[in-house]
Amino acid sequence: MTISQIDERAIRKTLRLWPGVAAAILLILLKYVVPIIVPGSLIFGLLGGLVCTLAIVVWWLFFSRAPWSERLGAIVLIIVAMYATSRVIHVSLANGAQGMLFPILAIPGLGLALVAWAWASRRFSDGPRRALMVAAILLASGVWTVVRTGGATGDFVQDFHWRWTLSPEERLLAQVRHEPPMPAPSPAAVPSVSAASETAAEWPGFRGPNRDGIIPGVRIETDWSKSPPVQLWRRPIGPGWSSFAVRGELFYTQEQRGDEEVVACYNLTTGEPVWIHSDSARFWESTGGAGPRGTPALSNNCVFALGATGILNALDAGNGTVVWSRNAASDTGAKLPGWGFASSPLVVGDVVIVATSGKLAAYDLATGNLRWLGPASGGGGYSSPHLLTIDGVPQVLLMTSAGAISVAPADGALLWRSASPTSSRIVQPALASDGDVLMSAGDEGMGGAGLRRFALAHVAGEWTAEERWTSRGLKPNFNDFVVHKGHVYGFDGSILACIDLADGQRKWKGGRYGSGQLVLLPEQSLLLVLSEDGKLALVSATPDPFQELARVSAIEGKTWNHPVVVGDILLVRNGQEMVAFRLSLASP
């Protein structure tokens, strides 16, 4: 027996595997198993996975007893393999999560591959063992070259596809190229924005007539086994997280089509396009994907739409002709945030107000001239301006990462400010029955940090905002909530919850709907919930124990968009298709 053979046998005998195997098992549990069992724990899993991977590296370098040539060689090979792979992976992985998505996804797998190789090759001779090491590392890194991600869920679960498969947007573009072009809008003079002949919109914009997700005057049949929603039409649509604005037989939304950002008008009965306005702009990020984030607003015979890069358009509602156009990002000096500009325009009187990452701007409805800029908020955000009347005073609230600001709609003057370093920058506020304001306490991790109730007082021209309670019984992330009969209904992470408006105590929690959205039918105390995976559910909006009355599949794919109900028509959409259903109305 040669000296090298003796050394080889000694190495195989003394290789210390158990710390690496233990770290690998813990990594699998934290990163892959726990998030399935415990909703909203994916961030914990991601961090736990990275910590366990670091533990594997420490074990391998300092405690494995492997030859130093193998210890250092494996680490160098991992670095080289990751660098080489990063040059050829799909753009969705290369640019995702501010360029960190590929390392976040690949490093834990490489750690597991290292442990698996060490265990599987422990009885091999030097040559085969090292060849297997190279193969394991290259395979663990190279597998990412054949996949792409279509984005992530609210819990950051990636939507993986083979790299060579077409995305829904690419399929739509291929279909549109084979369709006859739409006729150009009919010639017209500068469109009128006079309200004299305007017909009020049934659903003027984001979250309905009062921007609160409440649909008064509609009663529907709740036994969907006998009277289910009936599909009227279904059609593909470009990506985007817009909802709808509806007036008469026309409805409006925003989408992305290749390098064009689109505001589109469709027929409510047929789903057929009526007109399309395009701007040369494209926004994309790895979690939400491509497309606009805001919802159009209807007023004065115009459609007002803010794109994800800051383009603000006023378009004739009938034919899509441009009335005026501004760049709100340039006007406010706002930099494009990581998830794009997500504000839905708010029309108040003769101005339209938008927010660009925590900065408010108001424009003249008729001319598009800048009327005022709001005060510095001290933080960025993705929420929309929200009109409330408190103590008889109309005011516009905006949620930012630094807290809430309230301004006068006439001139943008600051009325009050509620500083809160954990304030949500996404979720809309709501008004309690006695004039108090409810605000999300923040987007802590992926599950939110809770809900706060503030008492507003207006004495001698001065405003004060005093916190009444903070509740962790309902923790919205980017899912808006509704207020009904002394209770608040919304998402606690990915599960629906009800809390008492008086003290914030949770009354119930139930039903897993992911990062979905909901609307309220107050006459029936009924929630219509659209889940993140495209299911429609009816849930009782009462403080009694959680009760789901019905559930049906509505739409395929990740669905973050707010549903819309106009009369007996239900509209839903996501980043790849939209559907209209007819609901059976119930007798009063």
C-alpha positions as CSV (number, residue, x, y, z in Angstrom):
1,M,0.0,0.0,0.0
2,T,1.4,3.4,-1.0
3,I,1.7,6.4,1.2
4,S,-0.9,8.3,-0.9
5,Q,-3.4,5.4,-0.5
6,I,-2.9,5.4,3.2
7,D,-3.4,9.2,3.3
8,E,-6.5,8.7,1.2
9,R,-8.0,6.1,3.5
10,A,-7.2,8.3,6.5
11,I,-9.0,11.2,4.8
12,R,-12.1,9.1,4.1
13,K,-12.1,7.9,7.7
14,T,-11.7,11.2,9.4
15,L,-14.0,13.4,7.1
16,R,-16.4,15.0,9.6
17,L,-19.8,15.1,7.8
18,W,-22.4,15.4,10.5
19,P,-22.2,19.3,11.0
20,G,-22.7,19.8,7.3
21,V,-25.5,17.3,7.1
22,A,-27.3,18.9,10.1
23,A,-27.0,22.3,8.5
24,A,-28.3,21.0,5.2
25,I,-31.3,19.4,6.9
26,L,-32.1,22.6,8.8
27,L,-31.7,24.6,5.5
28,I,-34.3,22.3,3.8
29,L,-36.7,22.7,6.7
30,L,-36.4,26.4,7.0
31,K,-36.3,27.3,3.4
32,Y,-38.7,24.8,1.8
33,V,-40.8,23.1,4.4
34,V,-41.7,25.8,7.0
35,P,-43.1,28.3,4.4
36,I,-45.5,25.7,3.2
37,I,-46.8,25.0,6.7
38,V,-46.7,28.5,8.1
39,P,-48.1,31.2,5.7
40,G,-46.2,34.4,5.7
41,S,-42.9,32.9,6.9
42,L,-41.0,32.9,3.6
43,I,-38.7,35.8,4.6
44,F,-37.8,33.9,7.7
45,G,-37.2,30.9,5.5
46,L,-35.0,33.0,3.1
47,L,-32.9,34.4,5.9
48,G,-32.7,31.0,7.6
49,G,-31.6,29.4,4.3
50,L,-28.8,31.9,3.9
51,V,-27.7,31.5,7.5
52,C,-27.6,27.7,7.1
53,T,-25.7,28.1,3.9
54,L,-23.1,30.2,5.7
55,A,-22.9,27.5,8.3
56,I,-22.2,24.9,5.6
57,V,-19.4,27.1,4.2
58,V,-17.9,27.5,7.7
59,W,-18.2,23.7,8.3
60,W,-16.5,22.9,5.0
61,L,-13.6,25.4,5.4
62,F,-12.8,24.8,9.1
63,F,-14.4,21.7,10.4
64,S,-14.8,19.1,7.6
65,R,-11.3,17.7,7.8
66,A,-11.2,17.5,3.9
67,P,-7.9,18.2,2.2
68,W,-7.3,22.0,1.9
69,S,-7.0,21.6,-1.8
70,E,-10.6,20.4,-1.9
71,R,-11.8,22.9,0.7
72,L,-10.5,25.9,-1.2
73,G,-11.1,24.3,-4.6
74,A,-14.8,23.8,-4.0
75,I,-15.3,27.5,-2.8
76,V,-13.3,28.8,-5.8
77,L,-15.3,26.6,-8.2
78,I,-18.6,27.8,-6.6
79,I,-17.6,31.5,-7.1
80,V,-16.4,30.8,-10.7
81,A,-19.6,28.8,-11.5
82,M,-21.9,31.5,-10.2
83,Y,-20.0,34.3,-12.1
84,A,-20.1,32.3,-15.3
85,T,-23.8,31.4,-14.8
86,S,-24.7,35.0,-14.0
87,R,-23.5,36.1,-17.5
88,V,-26.0,33.8,-19.4
89,I,-29.1,33.5,-17.1
90,H,-32.4,35.0,-18.2
91,V,-32.9,38.7,-17.5
92,S,-35.7,38.0,-15.0
93,L,-33.1,36.3,-12.8
94,A,-30.2,38.5,-13.6
95,N,-31.9,41.8,-12.8
96,G,-34.5,40.6,-10.2
97,A,-34.6,42.0,-6.7
98,Q,-32.2,44.7,-7.6
99,G,-29.7,42.2,-9.0
100,M,-29.7,39.9,-5.9
101,L,-32.4,37.4,-7.0
102,F,-29.9,34.9,-8.6
103,P,-27.6,34.8,-5.6
104,I,-30.6,34.5,-3.2
105,L,-31.9,31.5,-5.2
106,A,-28.7,29.8,-6.2
107,I,-26.5,30.0,-3.0
108,P,-28.6,27.7,-0.8
109,G,-28.8,25.1,-3.6
110,L,-25.0,25.2,-4.0
111,G,-24.6,24.7,-0.3
112,L,-26.9,21.6,-0.5
113,A,-25.0,20.4,-3.5
114,L,-21.7,20.6,-1.6
115,V,-23.0,18.6,1.4
116,A,-24.7,16.0,-0.9
117,W,-21.4,15.6,-2.8
118,A,-19.3,15.3,0.3
119,W,-21.6,12.6,1.7
120,A,-22.1,10.7,-1.6
121,S,-18.4,10.6,-2.5
122,R,-17.0,9.9,1.0
123,R,-15.8,6.4,-0.1
124,F,-14.6,7.4,-3.6
125,S,-10.9,7.7,-4.5
126,D,-9.5,11.2,-5.2
127,G,-10.1,11.3,-9.0
128,P,-13.8,10.3,-9.0
129,R,-14.5,12.3,-5.9
130,R,-13.1,15.5,-7.4
131,A,-14.8,14.9,-10.7
132,L,-18.1,14.5,-8.9
133,M,-17.5,17.7,-7.0
134,V,-17.1,19.6,-10.2
135,A,-20.2,18.0,-11.7
136,A,-22.3,18.7,-8.6
137,I,-21.4,22.4,-8.4
138,L,-21.7,23.0,-12.1
139,L,-25.1,21.3,-12.1
140,A,-26.4,23.3,-9.1
141,S,-25.4,26.5,-10.7
142,G,-26.0,25.7,-14.3
143,V,-29.6,24.7,-13.8
144,W,-30.5,28.4,-13.4
145,T,-29.6,29.0,-17.1
146,V,-32.7,27.0,-18.3
147,V,-35.4,28.8,-16.3
148,R,-36.9,32.2,-16.0
149,T,-39.3,33.7,-13.4
150,G,-42.6,35.2,-14.2
151,G,-42.5,37.1,-10.9
152,A,-43.3,36.2,-7.3
153,T,-46.3,35.9,-5.1
154,G,-46.9,38.1,-2.1
155,D,-44.9,35.5,-0.1
156,F,-42.0,35.8,-2.6
157,V,-42.6,32.3,-4.1
158,Q,-41.2,32.5,-7.6
159,D,-43.2,31.6,-10.6
160,F,-40.7,29.5,-12.6
161,H,-41.0,28.5,-16.2
162,W,-38.6,27.0,-18.8
163,R,-36.6,29.7,-20.3
164,W,-37.8,28.9,-23.9
165,T,-41.5,29.1,-23.1
166,L,-43.3,32.2,-24.1
167,S,-44.7,34.5,-21.4
168,P,-48.3,35.6,-21.5
169,E,-47.3,39.0,-22.7
170,E,-45.3,37.5,-25.6
171,R,-48.2,35.3,-26.5
172,L,-50.5,38.3,-26.5
173,L,-48.1,40.3,-28.7
174,A,-47.9,37.4,-31.2
175,Q,-51.7,37.3,-31.3
176,V,-52.1,41.1,-31.7
177,R,-49.6,41.1,-34.6
178,H,-52.0,38.8,-36.5
179,E,-55.1,40.9,-35.8
180,P,-56.2,43.8,-38.1
181,P,-55.2,47.2,-36.7
182,M,-57.7,49.1,-34.7
183,P,-59.2,52.1,-36.5
184,A,-57.8,55.4,-35.5
185,P,-59.9,57.6,-33.2
186,S,-62.3,59.8,-35.0
187,P,-61.0,63.2,-35.8
188,A,-62.0,65.8,-33.2
189,A,-61.1,69.1,-31.9
190,V,-59.5,69.4,-28.5
191,P,-61.9,67.3,-26.4
192,S,-64.1,69.1,-23.9
193,V,-63.6,68.5,-20.2
194,S,-66.7,70.2,-19.3
195,A,-68.8,68.4,-16.7
196,A,-72.1,69.8,-18.1
197,S,-72.9,66.8,-20.2
198,E,-71.1,64.2,-18.2
199,T,-72.8,60.9,-17.2
200,A,-71.7,59.8,-13.7
201,A,-69.4,56.8,-13.8
202,E,-70.7,53.7,-12.0
203,W,-67.1,52.9,-11.0
204,P,-65.0,56.0,-11.4
205,G,-61.7,54.5,-10.4
206,F,-59.6,52.9,-7.8
207,R,-61.7,50.9,-5.3
208,G,-65.1,52.4,-6.3
209,P,-67.2,55.5,-6.0
210,N,-65.8,56.4,-2.5
211,R,-62.4,54.7,-3.0
212,D,-63.2,52.5,0.0
213,G,-64.0,49.1,-1.6
214,I,-67.6,49.3,-0.5
215,I,-70.4,48.7,-3.1
216,P,-73.8,50.0,-1.8
217,G,-77.1,49.0,-3.4
218,V,-76.0,45.6,-4.7
219,R,-77.4,42.3,-3.4
220,I,-76.4,39.0,-5.0
221,E,-77.4,35.3,-4.7
222,T,-75.0,33.6,-2.4
223,D,-75.8,30.0,-3.2
224,W,-73.3,29.5,-6.0
225,S,-74.1,25.8,-6.3
226,K,-77.4,26.9,-7.8
227,S,-76.7,30.3,-9.2
228,P,-72.9,30.6,-9.9
229,P,-71.3,33.5,-11.6
230,V,-71.8,33.1,-15.4
231,Q,-68.9,34.0,-17.6
232,L,-69.7,36.6,-20.2
233,W,-66.3,36.8,-21.9
234,R,-62.6,36.2,-21.3
235,R,-59.7,37.7,-23.1
236,P,-55.9,38.0,-22.8
237,I,-54.5,41.3,-21.6
238,G,-51.1,42.8,-21.2
239,P,-49.3,42.7,-17.8
240,G,-50.1,45.3,-15.1
241,W,-51.7,45.5,-11.7
242,S,-54.4,48.1,-12.6
243,S,-58.0,47.6,-11.8
244,F,-60.9,49.1,-13.8
245,A,-62.9,52.3,-14.2
246,V,-66.4,51.8,-15.6
247,R,-69.0,54.1,-17.2
248,G,-72.0,52.9,-19.2
249,E,-70.9,50.3,-21.8
250,L,-67.2,51.2,-21.6
251,F,-64.5,50.3,-19.1
252,Y,-60.9,51.3,-18.9
253,T,-57.7,49.8,-17.6
254,Q,-53.9,49.9,-18.1
255,E,-51.5,47.3,-19.3
256,Q,-48.1,46.8,-20.9
257,R,-47.6,45.6,-24.5
258,G,-43.9,45.1,-25.2
259,D,-42.2,48.5,-25.2
260,E,-45.6,50.3,-25.1
261,E,-47.4,51.3,-21.9
262,V,-51.1,51.2,-22.7
263,V,-54.4,52.8,-21.5
264,A,-57.2,50.8,-23.1
265,C,-60.9,51.1,-23.4
266,Y,-63.1,48.0,-23.8
267,N,-66.8,47.2,-24.3
268,L,-68.3,46.0,-21.1
269,T,-70.7,43.5,-22.8
270,T,-68.3,41.9,-25.2
271,G,-64.8,42.6,-23.9
272,E,-63.8,43.9,-27.4
273,P,-61.3,46.8,-27.5
274,V,-62.7,50.2,-28.4
275,W,-59.6,52.2,-28.4
276,I,-56.0,52.0,-27.2
277,H,-53.6,54.8,-26.3
278,S,-49.9,53.9,-26.1
279,D,-46.8,55.6,-24.7
280,S,-43.2,54.5,-25.4
281,A,-42.4,53.4,-21.9
282,R,-41.8,50.1,-20.1
283,F,-41.4,49.3,-16.5
284,W,-40.4,45.9,-15.1
285,E,-39.2,44.5,-11.9
286,S,-38.8,40.8,-10.9
287,T,-41.5,40.5,-8.2
288,G,-44.4,42.1,-9.9
289,G,-43.2,41.9,-13.5
290,A,-44.0,44.4,-16.2
291,G,-46.6,47.0,-16.5
292,P,-48.5,49.9,-14.9
293,R,-49.5,49.7,-11.2
294,G,-52.2,52.4,-11.0
295,T,-55.9,52.4,-11.9
296,P,-57.4,55.0,-14.3
297,A,-59.8,57.6,-12.9
298,L,-62.9,58.8,-14.8
299,S,-64.2,62.4,-14.6
300,N,-65.4,65.2,-16.8
301,N,-65.5,62.9,-19.9
302,C,-61.9,62.2,-19.5
303,V,-59.7,59.2,-18.4
304,F,-56.8,60.1,-16.1
305,A,-54.0,57.5,-15.9
306,L,-50.6,57.5,-14.3
307,G,-48.1,55.1,-15.7
308,A,-45.4,53.2,-13.8
309,T,-42.6,55.5,-15.1
310,G,-44.5,58.7,-14.2
311,I,-46.4,59.6,-17.4
312,L,-49.7,61.2,-16.5
313,N,-52.3,61.3,-19.4
314,A,-55.7,62.9,-19.7
315,L,-57.5,61.1,-22.5
316,D,-60.9,61.6,-24.1
317,A,-63.1,58.8,-22.6
318,G,-64.9,58.3,-25.9
319,N,-62.0,58.0,-28.4
320,G,-58.8,58.1,-26.5
321,T,-57.6,61.4,-28.0
322,V,-54.9,63.1,-25.8
323,V,-56.3,66.1,-24.0
324,W,-53.0,66.7,-22.2
325,S,-50.0,64.8,-20.9
326,R,-47.4,65.5,-18.2
327,N,-44.5,63.7,-16.6
328,A,-45.4,63.7,-12.9
329,A,-42.0,62.2,-12.0
330,S,-40.2,65.2,-13.5
331,D,-42.7,67.7,-12.0
332,T,-42.1,66.4,-8.5
333,G,-38.5,65.5,-8.9
334,A,-39.2,61.9,-7.8
335,K,-36.9,59.1,-8.7
336,L,-38.4,55.9,-10.1
337,P,-38.8,53.6,-7.0
338,G,-38.1,49.9,-7.0
339,W,-41.7,48.8,-7.7
340,G,-42.6,51.7,-10.0
341,F,-45.0,54.6,-9.5
342,A,-48.2,52.9,-8.3
343,S,-50.5,55.8,-7.5
344,S,-54.1,55.9,-8.9
345,P,-55.2,59.4,-9.8
346,L,-57.7,61.1,-7.5
347,V,-60.1,63.8,-8.9
348,V,-61.2,66.4,-6.4
349,G,-63.1,69.4,-7.8
350,D,-61.2,70.8,-10.7
351,V,-57.8,69.1,-10.1
352,V,-56.5,65.6,-10.5
353,I,-54.0,64.6,-7.7
354,V,-51.3,61.9,-8.0
355,A,-48.5,60.7,-5.8
356,T,-45.0,59.9,-7.0
357,S,-43.2,57.9,-4.3
358,G,-44.5,60.0,-1.4
359,K,-44.8,63.3,-3.3
360,L,-48.2,64.8,-4.1
361,A,-48.9,66.9,-7.2
362,A,-52.2,68.4,-8.4
363,Y,-53.0,69.3,-12.0
364,D,-55.7,71.4,-13.6
365,L,-58.3,69.1,-15.1
366,A,-58.8,71.1,-18.2
367,T,-55.3,72.2,-19.1
368,G,-52.9,69.9,-17.2
369,N,-51.1,72.9,-15.7
370,L,-49.5,72.2,-12.4
371,R,-51.6,73.7,-9.6
372,W,-49.7,72.8,-6.5
373,L,-47.0,70.5,-5.1
374,G,-47.6,68.9,-1.7
375,P,-45.2,69.3,1.3
376,A,-42.2,67.0,1.7
377,S,-43.4,63.7,3.3
378,G,-40.0,62.5,4.4
379,G,-40.5,59.1,2.9
380,G,-41.4,57.2,-0.2
381,G,-44.4,55.1,-0.9
382,Y,-46.7,53.3,-3.3
383,S,-50.1,54.3,-1.9
384,S,-52.6,56.5,-3.7
385,P,-54.0,59.9,-2.5
386,H,-57.1,59.3,-0.5
387,L,-60.0,61.8,0.0
388,L,-61.6,61.9,3.4
389,T,-63.8,64.4,5.2
390,I,-62.8,64.8,8.9
391,D,-64.6,67.1,11.3
392,G,-66.3,68.7,8.2
393,V,-62.9,69.4,6.5
394,P,-62.2,67.7,3.2
395,Q,-58.6,66.5,3.0
396,V,-56.3,64.3,1.0
397,L,-54.3,61.7,2.9
398,L,-51.2,60.0,1.7
399,M,-49.4,57.1,3.3
400,T,-45.6,57.0,3.1
401,S,-42.8,55.1,4.8
402,A,-42.4,58.0,7.2
403,G,-46.1,58.2,8.2
404,A,-49.2,59.9,7.0
405,I,-49.6,63.4,5.7
406,S,-52.9,65.3,5.2
407,V,-53.2,68.3,2.8
408,A,-55.9,70.6,1.7
409,P,-57.1,69.6,-1.8
410,A,-57.4,73.3,-2.9
411,D,-53.8,74.2,-2.5
412,G,-51.9,71.3,-1.0
413,A,-51.3,73.1,2.3
414,L,-50.3,70.7,5.1
415,L,-53.1,70.1,7.6
416,W,-51.6,67.4,9.8
417,R,-48.9,64.9,9.9
418,S,-48.6,61.6,11.8
419,A,-45.0,60.5,11.9
420,S,-44.4,56.7,12.2
421,P,-41.2,55.0,11.0
422,T,-43.1,51.7,10.5
423,S,-46.0,53.2,8.6
424,S,-47.2,51.3,5.6
425,R,-46.4,52.9,2.3
426,I,-48.8,50.7,0.3
427,V,-52.1,50.2,2.0
428,Q,-54.9,52.8,1.8
429,P,-56.3,54.4,5.0
430,A,-59.9,54.2,6.0
431,L,-62.3,56.3,8.0
432,A,-63.9,55.0,11.2
433,S,-67.6,55.8,11.9
434,D,-66.7,58.6,14.4
435,G,-64.1,60.3,12.2
436,D,-61.0,58.4,13.5
437,V,-58.6,57.2,10.8
438,L,-57.3,53.6,10.4
439,M,-53.8,53.2,8.9
440,S,-51.7,50.1,8.4
441,A,-48.8,50.0,10.8
442,G,-46.4,48.9,8.2
443,D,-45.2,46.3,5.8
444,E,-42.9,44.5,8.3
445,G,-41.4,41.5,6.5
446,M,-44.0,40.0,4.2
447,G,-46.8,39.9,6.7
448,G,-47.4,43.5,7.7
449,A,-47.0,45.0,11.2
450,G,-50.6,45.6,12.1
451,L,-53.3,48.2,12.0
452,R,-53.5,51.5,13.9
453,R,-56.4,53.7,14.9
454,F,-55.8,57.5,15.2
455,A,-58.2,60.1,16.8
456,L,-58.1,63.4,14.9
457,A,-58.9,66.6,16.7
458,H,-59.3,70.1,15.1
459,V,-59.2,72.8,17.7
460,A,-58.5,76.5,17.0
461,G,-57.3,75.7,13.5
462,E,-54.7,73.2,14.7
463,W,-54.9,69.4,14.0
464,T,-53.7,66.7,16.3
465,A,-53.5,63.0,15.7
466,E,-53.4,60.7,18.8
467,E,-53.1,56.9,18.6
468,R,-56.0,55.0,20.2
469,W,-54.7,51.5,19.6
470,T,-52.4,49.3,17.5
471,S,-53.6,45.8,16.6
472,R,-51.7,42.9,15.3
473,G,-54.9,41.0,14.8
474,L,-55.0,42.3,11.2
475,K,-51.7,42.8,9.4
476,P,-52.2,43.9,5.8
477,N,-49.2,43.8,3.5
478,F,-50.5,45.4,0.3
479,N,-54.1,44.2,0.6
480,D,-56.7,46.9,1.4
481,F,-59.3,46.5,4.1
482,V,-62.9,47.6,4.7
483,V,-64.9,48.9,7.6
484,H,-68.4,47.6,8.3
485,K,-70.7,47.9,11.4
486,G,-68.0,48.4,14.0
487,H,-65.5,45.9,12.6
488,V,-62.6,45.9,10.2
489,Y,-62.2,43.1,7.6
490,G,-59.0,42.5,5.7
491,F,-55.9,40.3,5.4
492,D,-53.7,39.1,8.2
493,G,-50.8,38.1,6.0
494,S,-52.4,35.6,3.7
495,I,-55.4,34.7,5.9
496,L,-58.6,36.8,6.2
497,A,-59.4,38.3,9.6
498,C,-61.9,40.5,11.5
499,I,-61.1,42.8,14.3
500,D,-63.2,45.0,16.6
501,L,-63.1,48.7,15.7
502,A,-63.4,49.7,19.3
503,D,-60.3,48.0,20.6
504,G,-58.5,46.2,17.8
505,Q,-59.1,42.8,19.3
506,R,-59.4,40.0,16.7
507,K,-62.8,38.4,16.4
508,W,-61.9,35.6,13.9
509,K,-59.3,34.5,11.4
510,G,-59.8,32.0,8.6
511,G,-59.5,31.0,5.0
512,R,-56.2,31.2,3.1
513,Y,-56.4,33.6,0.1
514,G,-52.8,34.6,-0.4
515,S,-52.2,38.3,-1.2
516,G,-55.6,38.8,-2.6
517,Q,-58.1,41.7,-2.5
518,L,-61.7,42.2,-1.4
519,V,-64.8,44.4,-1.7
520,L,-67.8,44.7,0.6
521,L,-71.5,44.4,-0.2
522,P,-72.8,46.2,2.9
523,E,-76.6,45.4,2.5
524,Q,-75.7,41.7,2.8
525,S,-72.8,42.0,5.2
526,L,-70.9,40.1,2.5
527,L,-67.2,40.1,1.4
528,L,-66.4,39.2,-2.2
529,V,-62.8,38.0,-2.0
530,L,-60.5,37.5,-5.0
531,S,-57.6,35.3,-3.9
532,E,-54.1,35.6,-5.1
533,D,-54.5,32.4,-7.2
534,G,-57.6,33.6,-8.9
535,K,-60.4,32.1,-6.8
536,L,-63.6,34.0,-6.0
537,A,-65.1,33.5,-2.5
538,L,-68.0,34.9,-0.6
539,V,-67.3,35.4,3.1
540,S,-69.7,36.6,5.8
541,A,-68.8,40.1,7.0
542,T,-70.0,39.6,10.6
543,P,-68.1,39.2,13.9
544,D,-69.4,35.7,14.2
545,P,-66.9,32.9,13.5
546,F,-65.4,32.9,10.0
547,Q,-67.8,31.5,7.4
548,E,-67.0,31.0,3.7
549,L,-70.3,30.7,1.8
550,A,-69.1,29.9,-1.7
551,R,-65.9,29.6,-3.8
552,V,-65.3,29.2,-7.5
553,S,-62.3,29.5,-9.8
554,A,-62.3,32.7,-11.8
555,I,-59.0,33.4,-13.4
556,E,-55.6,31.7,-14.0
557,G,-52.4,33.1,-12.6
558,K,-51.2,35.4,-9.9
559,T,-53.9,38.0,-9.2
560,W,-53.3,41.1,-7.2
561,N,-55.8,43.4,-9.0
562,H,-58.9,44.7,-7.2
563,P,-62.2,43.2,-8.4
564,V,-65.0,45.5,-9.6
565,V,-68.8,45.0,-9.3
566,V,-71.1,47.2,-11.4
567,G,-74.8,46.2,-11.1
568,D,-74.8,42.5,-11.9
569,I,-71.4,42.6,-13.7
570,L,-68.2,41.4,-12.0
571,L,-64.9,42.3,-13.6
572,V,-61.6,40.6,-12.6
573,R,-58.2,40.7,-14.1
574,N,-54.5,40.0,-13.5
575,G,-51.3,40.3,-15.4
576,Q,-52.4,37.9,-18.2
577,E,-56.2,37.9,-18.7
578,M,-59.4,39.6,-17.7
579,V,-62.9,38.1,-17.3
580,A,-66.4,39.4,-16.9
581,F,-69.1,37.5,-15.0
582,R,-72.8,38.1,-14.6
583,L,-73.9,37.7,-11.0
584,S,-77.4,36.6,-10.1
585,L,-79.0,39.4,-8.2
586,A,-81.0,38.8,-5.0
587,S,-84.4,40.3,-4.2
588,P,-84.3,43.3,-1.8
